[in-house]
Amino acid sequence: MIKNFFPALALGLSALSSAAVLASPVHAEDKKAGQIHVRGSILNYSGSILKVKTREGETLDVALADGWKVSSVANAKVTDIKPGDFVGIASLPKKGGGDGALEVLIFPPALKGTGEGSYGWDLKPNSSMTNATVADAVKGVDGRTVTVSYHGKEKKISIPDGTPIVTFAPATADDLVPGAVVFVPAEKAGTGTIAHQVLVGKNGVVPPM
């Protein structure tokens, strides 16, 4: 059975909520368990199976576990990022030093602290994901720069103009239509690929993570 999911109302949900899994670090033990990120577009949705054309060009059947949840993303602006906010930023090292953002996810207050840390990410080769609290946000000569803090450390990340900035939004199974872009945290098991969460593009906004 599907449940609608809006992370802003997630205080009472388990750690298997969409946002928690989307934000959780991929440690070595997770990789051994077969954790994968499925990125692509929907070919078909049949209620318990989501058929996806992955960004690698493969066709993959994703089995949706009992109680699976779905959410979407909505556009936000760089001016929406305030000191004290909790964000997830995928980034790449810059030639001149520091990191440049590939995308920014602004978490709702109920999920502050989810997956805190900085770790390898598979959006692009050599990319990382940093889930942290914004210490300050300033305007720099090469675009906006945020200073984020996590576990007593600080990291400065520039956010170039045009960087996708999103927050979570509601979705239902009716949004799982052919052609819709999805990001699915899943795991490889003996019976195939299994997922508890689906993040789907809606109203022209696609999951950038």
C-alpha positions in Angstrom: 0.0 0.0 0.0 1.3 3.4 -0.9 1.5 6.3 1.5 1.7 9.9 0.5 4.7 11.6 2.0 5.5 15.2 2.8 8.8 15.5 4.8 7.6 18.7 6.6 5.2 16.4 8.4 7.8 13.7 9.0 8.5 14.0 12.7 6.6 10.8 13.5 7.9 8.8 10.6 10.6 6.2 10.8 14.2 6.6 9.6 13.1 4.9 6.4 11.3 8.1 5.2 12.2 9.3 1.8 14.2 12.3 3.0 16.2 10.2 5.5 17.2 7.7 2.9 17.9 10.4 0.3 20.2 12.1 2.7 21.9 9.2 4.4 25.7 8.7 3.9 26.7 5.8 1.7 29.2 3.9 3.9 31.1 0.9 2.9 28.7 -1.4 4.7 25.8 0.1 2.8 27.6 -0.6 -0.5 28.1 -4.2 0.6 24.4 -4.4 1.2 23.8 -3.3 -2.4 22.6 0.2 -1.9 22.2 2.0 -5.3 20.7 5.2 -6.6 18.4 4.8 -9.6 18.2 7.9 -11.8 16.1 8.0 -14.9 12.6 8.3 -16.4 9.5 6.2 -15.9 8.6 3.8 -18.6 5.7 2.2 -16.7 4.2 2.0 -13.2 2.0 -1.0 -12.4 1.3 -0.6 -8.7 4.1 -2.7 -7.3 6.7 -2.4 -10.1 8.3 0.8 -11.4 10.0 0.3 -14.7 12.7 2.9 -15.2 14.9 3.8 -18.2 18.0 4.7 -16.3 20.4 7.5 -17.2 22.9 4.8 -18.2 20.3 3.7 -20.9 19.3 0.5 -19.1 15.7 -0.7 -18.4 15.3 -1.6 -14.8 12.4 -3.0 -12.9 12.2 -1.6 -9.3 10.0 -3.6 -6.9 8.2 -1.2 -4.5 8.2 -2.6 -0.9 5.1 -2.6 1.3 4.4 0.8 2.7 6.6 2.6 0.1 6.4 6.4 0.0 6.6 9.0 -2.7 7.5 12.7 -2.7 8.5 15.3 -5.2 10.5 18.5 -5.3 9.7 22.2 -5.7 11.8 25.0 -6.9 13.5 27.3 -4.3 15.8 30.3 -4.6 19.3 31.0 -3.3 17.7 33.7 -1.2 15.6 31.1 0.6 18.9 29.7 2.1 19.2 31.3 5.5 21.7 30.9 8.4 20.5 28.0 10.6 18.9 26.1 7.7 19.8 22.5 7.1 20.8 21.7 3.6 22.1 18.9 1.4 24.6 20.1 -1.3 26.1 17.9 -3.9 29.3 19.5 -5.1 32.5 19.0 -7.1 36.0 20.3 -6.3 36.9 23.5 -8.2 40.2 24.0 -10.0 41.0 27.1 -8.0 40.2 25.4 -4.7 37.0 24.9 -2.7 33.8 23.2 -3.9 31.2 24.3 -6.4 27.6 23.2 -5.9 25.9 20.9 -8.4 22.5 21.1 -6.6 21.1 22.2 -3.3 18.3 20.6 -1.3 16.8 22.7 1.5 15.4 20.4 4.2 12.2 21.2 6.1 12.9 22.0 9.8 11.5 18.6 10.9 14.4 16.9 9.2 17.3 19.1 10.5 20.3 16.9 11.2 19.3 14.1 8.8 22.4 12.3 7.5 24.7 15.0 8.8 28.2 14.9 7.3 30.1 15.1 4.1 30.7 11.9 2.0 31.1 10.6 -1.5 28.2 10.9 -3.8 27.5 9.4 -7.3 25.8 12.3 -9.0 29.0 12.8 -11.0 32.5 11.4 -10.7 34.4 12.8 -7.7 31.2 14.5 -6.4 30.4 14.7 -2.7 27.2 15.3 -0.7 27.4 17.6 2.3 24.4 17.6 4.7 25.0 20.4 7.1 23.7 23.6 8.8 24.2 26.9 7.1 26.5 29.2 9.1 26.3 32.1 6.7 25.5 33.0 3.1 27.3 35.7 1.3 27.5 37.1 -2.2 30.9 36.4 -3.8 32.5 37.5 -7.0 31.8 34.1 -8.6 28.3 33.7 -7.3 26.8 33.0 -3.9 28.9 31.1 -1.3 27.6 29.4 1.8 29.5 28.3 4.8 28.1 25.1 6.3 29.0 23.3 9.5 28.8 19.6 10.5 30.3 17.7 13.3 32.4 20.6 14.4 33.8 21.2 10.9 33.2 23.9 8.3 33.1 23.9 4.6 32.6 26.7 2.0 30.6 25.9 -1.1 30.0 28.3 -3.9 26.6 28.2 -5.6 26.9 29.3 -9.2 24.0 31.0 -11.0 21.7 28.4 -12.5 22.4 25.7 -9.8 19.2 23.7 -9.1 17.9 24.6 -5.7 14.9 22.6 -4.4 12.9 21.6 -1.4 10.6 18.7 -0.8 6.9 18.7 -1.9 4.0 16.3 -1.8 3.3 13.7 -4.5 1.0 10.7 -5.0 1.2 7.5 -7.1 -0.8 9.4 -9.8 2.4 11.4 -10.5 4.3 8.2 -11.5 3.5 8.6 -15.2 5.6 7.6 -18.2 8.3 10.1 -18.9 8.4 11.5 -15.3 11.9 11.8 -14.0 12.7 9.9 -10.8 15.4 9.5 -8.2 15.1 6.2 -6.3 17.2 5.1 -3.4 17.1 1.3 -3.7 19.0 -1.8 -2.9 20.0 -4.9 -4.9 18.7 -8.1 -3.4 18.5 -11.7 -4.5 15.1 -11.1 -5.9 16.0 -7.9 -7.8 16.0 -4.2 -7.1 13.8 -3.1 -4.2 12.9 0.4 -3.1 11.0 1.9 -0.1 10.9 5.5 -1.5 10.5 7.3 -4.8 11.3 10.9 -5.5 9.5 12.0 -8.7 9.6 15.1 -10.9 6.4 17.2 -10.9 5.2 20.5 -12.4 8.3 20.7 -14.5 10.7 20.4 -11.5 12.9 17.3 -11.6 15.0 15.7 -8.7 18.5 17.2 -9.2 20.2 14.9 -6.8 
